[in-house]
Amino acid sequence: MKEITTVGLDLAKNVFQIHGVDAEGVVVVRRQVKRAQVLLFFSRLRPCLIGMEACAGAHHWARELAKFGHDVRLIPPSYVKPFVRRGKTDG
């Protein structure tokens, strides 16, 4: 498996969406992870860049993921909106 360099994390109540790509932009992982498994998933991952939409819980998750050495960046919702295609349940 190729090394993940960038991860997009979509936060939700119970099931989070993870989209990871390598240095060339090729999709390496695209999966759903339950809330209880998020920290376990990222603890096994080498430090990388993680982007997520800024929301009420995003700051908490950013602090937790930064403890593993990841570079976490919060994206304003107005910048995320153009990428939403199918509404609120868009994975």
FENNOR-V124983 format. One record per residue. N is the residue number from 1. SS is DSSP state (~ for helix, > for strand, _ for the rest). D_FIRST is the distance of its C-alpha to the first C-alpha in whole Angstrom. Layout:
n=N ss=SS d_first=D_FIRST
n=N ss=SS d_first=D_FIRST
//
This chain:
n=1 ss=_ d_first=0
n=2 ss=_ d_first=4
n=3 ss=_ d_first=7
n=4 ss=_ d_first=9
n=5 ss=_ d_first=12
n=6 ss=> d_first=15
n=7 ss=> d_first=15
n=8 ss=> d_first=18
n=9 ss=> d_first=20
n=10 ss=> d_first=23
n=11 ss=_ d_first=25
n=12 ss=_ d_first=27
n=13 ss=_ d_first=29
n=14 ss=_ d_first=27
n=15 ss=> d_first=24
n=16 ss=> d_first=22
n=17 ss=> d_first=19
n=18 ss=> d_first=16
n=19 ss=> d_first=15
n=20 ss=> d_first=12
n=21 ss=> d_first=11
n=22 ss=_ d_first=10
n=23 ss=_ d_first=13
n=24 ss=_ d_first=14
n=25 ss=_ d_first=14
n=26 ss=_ d_first=11
n=27 ss=> d_first=11
n=28 ss=> d_first=7
n=29 ss=> d_first=10
n=30 ss=> d_first=13
n=31 ss=> d_first=15
n=32 ss=> d_first=18
n=33 ss=> d_first=19
n=34 ss=> d_first=22
n=35 ss=~ d_first=24
n=36 ss=~ d_first=24
n=37 ss=~ d_first=21
n=38 ss=~ d_first=20
n=39 ss=~ d_first=21
n=40 ss=~ d_first=18
n=41 ss=~ d_first=15
n=42 ss=~ d_first=16
n=43 ss=~ d_first=17
n=44 ss=_ d_first=14
n=45 ss=_ d_first=12
n=46 ss=_ d_first=13
n=47 ss=_ d_first=16
n=48 ss=_ d_first=15
n=49 ss=> d_first=18
n=50 ss=> d_first=19
n=51 ss=> d_first=21
n=52 ss=> d_first=24
n=53 ss=> d_first=27
n=54 ss=_ d_first=30
n=55 ss=_ d_first=32
n=56 ss=_ d_first=34
n=57 ss=_ d_first=31
n=58 ss=~ d_first=28
n=59 ss=~ d_first=30
n=60 ss=~ d_first=30
n=61 ss=~ d_first=26
n=62 ss=~ d_first=26
n=63 ss=~ d_first=27
n=64 ss=~ d_first=25
n=65 ss=~ d_first=22
n=66 ss=~ d_first=24
n=67 ss=_ d_first=24
n=68 ss=_ d_first=21
n=69 ss=_ d_first=21
n=70 ss=_ d_first=19
n=71 ss=> d_first=21
n=72 ss=> d_first=23
n=73 ss=> d_first=25
n=74 ss=> d_first=27
n=75 ss=> d_first=28
n=76 ss=_ d_first=31
n=77 ss=~ d_first=32
n=78 ss=~ d_first=34
n=79 ss=~ d_first=31
n=80 ss=~ d_first=29
n=81 ss=~ d_first=31
n=82 ss=~ d_first=31
n=83 ss=~ d_first=27
n=84 ss=_ d_first=28
n=85 ss=_ d_first=29
n=86 ss=_ d_first=30
n=87 ss=_ d_first=32
n=88 ss=_ d_first=31
n=89 ss=_ d_first=29
n=90 ss=_ d_first=27
n=91 ss=_ d_first=23
//
